[in-house]
Amino acid sequence: MKALIWTLRVVLFLLLLVLAARNGTSVTLRFLFDASWQLPLSFVILIFFAAGAAFGVIVAGASLVRSRRELIRARRDAAERRAKQA
């Protein structure tokens, strides 16, 4: 199973490497106040992919923290109920 996973990782890496090599032309990113950057297209794609992944991790982390708080509160309530019954 580990060999299959590593094979898939290598194939995915090679596909992304080919994508980056084929999209090496420069693009201009224009910002406010006439500011602009010229970057390779593959770098721009990488930046936006990383930003989206970071946003997804932050959103998932916030949901995880909220769920853990609810679990702690539920365990505390259950312990209090057991203590009252005893």
N, C-alpha and C positions, 0 to 999 in steps of 0.2 A: 504494500500500500504506500509506503514511504517513497519507493521508486516511482510510482505513478504520480504522486504529488510533485516530486522534484522534476519529473519530465514535463508536467504541465507548467510549472514555474519557468523552466528553461524555454519552453515554446512561447509562453506569454512574453518573456523578456525579449526573445528574438523578434517577435512580431512588433513589439513596441520600439525596439531598436531600428527595425526596417522603417517603421512609420516615421521615426525621428529623422532618419537619413533621407527619406523621400520628401520630407517637408522642411527642408533647411532654408527655404527662401525667407527673406526678411519681410516682416509686416510692421506697420506703424500703428502703435497704440496712441490715440489722441485723448488727452485729458482736458480738464477745465483750464481756462486761461491760456490756451494755445500751447500747453505743455505736451510733449510727445516723446515716445521712446521707439526706437527701432530694435526689434528683437527677432530671432528666428521663430518661425511658426511653431516648431516643435517645443521650444521653450515656453511660448505663450500657452500652448495646450497643457504642458506640465504644470505651470503655475496655476491655471484654473482648475485642473484636476486636484492638485494638492489643497487648494483653497476649499473646494467642495468636500473633499475627504475630511479636512479639519472641521468644517462646519457640521458635517454629519456626526463626527465623534463628539463634538461639543453638545449637540442636541441629544444624542444617545446618552451621554454622561449626565445631562440634566435629568433626563427621564429615569436613569438608574438611581440617582441620588434621591429623587422623589419617592421612588418605589421602596428604597431602603428605609427612608423615614417612616413610611406607612407601615412597613413590616415591623420596625422597632416599636412603634406605637401600638400595633396590634398585639405583639408579644407582651408588652407591658400591661395592657388591658387584660389579657388572658391570665397573666400572673396575679394581677390584683383580684380577679374573680375567683381564682383558685384559693388565694389567701383568705378571702371572705367566706368561702365554703368550708374551709378547714377549721 
